[in-house]
Structures are given as structure tokens and as C-alpha cells.
Amino acid sequence: MAKLSQSEAIENLAAEIGENVYIDVAKWHLYLSNAHLHTVLAEKLYPLLSAGSVEEDQVLKILQDIPIKIGGGKREVPLSDLLPMQCQVNLIDLLEEFQRHL
């Protein structure tokens, strides 16, 4: 991968996240790109990649700290509660792979 600017790298990371990570609600899969959450998540995760370490605990903390409004804003649920475990594992794998190509 050619050397990218930070904004290009975040855009590419957001695209990867948006296509591969989804929210599971009643067995419906809403990909983060469709939920307009992929860029927000990429912006929060990118500093981990540029710092040189992708630790599972740090990723899970970021997912926990992103509130998702449901029911027309009546409730907020952490993004981590909406991602199936396999999506969390896939996200960490995706981040590690993305970091290798930076």
C-alpha cells in the first residue's frame, strides 16, 4: 500500500469497517456503513493503528464508549452491545491487517 495521508487512511479504514462489521438486531445485519457509524469508528480506532498497537482491550473500550441511540432516541446502548462477538473478532483482525499495510 502506498503511503497515505491520515485522512485517506481513515477513509480506507472506514470503508473496510463499513463493509465487514455489522450490528445484529433480531438476526438482522445492519452493516456499519449503512448505519453511518463506520467513519466515526474509524476516526476513533485510527490512533491505535498509528501508535503501533492494536490491543483488544482498547478496541473494546472504544466500542463501549460509542453510544447508539435506539427507539427514536429513547435509549442509548453501547456499540459493543450491538456487535456480535464474531464481528468484534473480525474487527480486531481487520485492524491488525490494516496496520500491517500502513
C-alpha positions as CSV (number, residue, x, y, z in Angstrom):
1,M,0.0,0.0,0.0
2,A,1.4,3.4,-1.0
3,K,2.0,5.9,1.8
4,L,-1.4,7.5,2.5
5,S,-2.3,10.7,4.2
6,Q,-4.0,10.4,7.6
7,S,-7.4,11.3,6.1
8,E,-7.0,8.8,3.2
9,A,-6.0,6.1,5.7
10,I,-9.1,6.8,7.8
11,E,-11.4,6.8,4.8
12,N,-9.9,3.4,3.7
13,L,-10.3,2.1,7.2
14,A,-13.8,3.3,7.4
15,A,-14.7,1.6,4.1
16,E,-13.2,-1.7,5.4
17,I,-15.1,-1.4,8.7
18,G,-18.3,-0.4,6.9
19,E,-18.2,-3.4,4.6
20,N,-17.2,-6.1,7.2
21,V,-18.7,-5.1,10.5
22,Y,-22.4,-5.1,11.4
23,I,-24.9,-4.6,14.1
24,D,-27.1,-7.6,14.8
25,V,-30.7,-6.7,15.8
26,A,-33.2,-9.6,15.9
27,K,-30.9,-11.5,13.4
28,W,-30.9,-8.6,11.0
29,H,-27.5,-7.5,10.0
30,L,-27.1,-3.7,9.6
31,Y,-23.6,-3.0,8.3
32,L,-21.9,0.0,9.9
33,S,-21.7,1.8,6.5
34,N,-25.5,1.6,6.3
35,A,-25.8,2.8,9.9
36,H,-23.4,5.7,9.2
37,L,-21.1,4.5,12.0
38,H,-18.1,3.3,10.0
39,T,-16.4,6.7,9.8
40,V,-16.9,7.6,13.5
41,L,-15.5,4.2,14.5
42,A,-12.5,4.5,12.1
43,E,-11.7,8.0,13.5
44,K,-11.6,6.6,17.0
45,L,-9.6,3.5,16.1
46,Y,-7.0,5.1,13.8
47,P,-4.9,6.5,16.6
48,L,-4.4,2.9,17.9
49,L,-3.0,1.9,14.5
50,S,-0.8,4.9,14.1
51,A,0.5,4.3,17.7
52,G,1.6,0.9,16.6
53,S,-0.5,-1.3,18.8
54,V,-3.9,-2.9,18.5
55,E,-4.9,-4.2,21.8
56,E,-8.2,-6.0,22.2
57,D,-9.0,-4.2,25.5
58,Q,-8.5,-0.8,23.8
59,V,-10.8,-1.7,20.9
60,L,-13.5,-3.0,23.2
61,K,-13.2,0.2,25.3
62,I,-13.7,2.3,22.2
63,L,-16.7,0.2,21.2
64,Q,-18.1,0.6,24.7
65,D,-17.7,4.4,24.6
66,I,-19.8,4.9,21.4
67,P,-23.4,5.4,22.4
68,I,-26.0,4.3,19.9
69,K,-29.5,5.8,20.2
70,I,-32.3,3.3,19.7
71,G,-36.1,3.6,19.8
72,G,-36.1,7.2,18.4
73,G,-33.6,8.2,21.0
74,K,-35.4,6.9,24.0
75,R,-32.4,4.7,24.9
76,E,-28.7,4.6,24.3
77,V,-26.8,1.3,24.0
78,P,-23.0,1.0,23.7
79,L,-22.0,-0.1,20.2
80,S,-20.2,-3.1,21.8
81,D,-23.6,-4.5,22.9
82,L,-24.9,-4.4,19.4
83,L,-21.9,-6.2,17.7
84,P,-21.9,-10.0,17.8
85,M,-18.7,-11.5,19.2
86,Q,-17.7,-12.7,15.8
87,C,-17.9,-9.1,14.4
88,Q,-15.7,-7.9,17.3
89,V,-13.1,-10.6,16.5
90,N,-13.3,-9.7,12.8
91,L,-12.9,-6.0,13.6
92,I,-9.7,-6.7,15.6
93,D,-8.4,-9.0,12.8
94,L,-9.3,-6.2,10.2
95,L,-7.4,-3.6,12.3
96,E,-4.3,-5.8,12.6
97,E,-4.3,-6.5,8.8
98,F,-4.9,-2.8,8.1
99,Q,-2.0,-1.8,10.4
100,R,0.4,-4.2,8.6
101,H,-0.2,-2.3,5.3
102,L,0.2,1.2,6.8
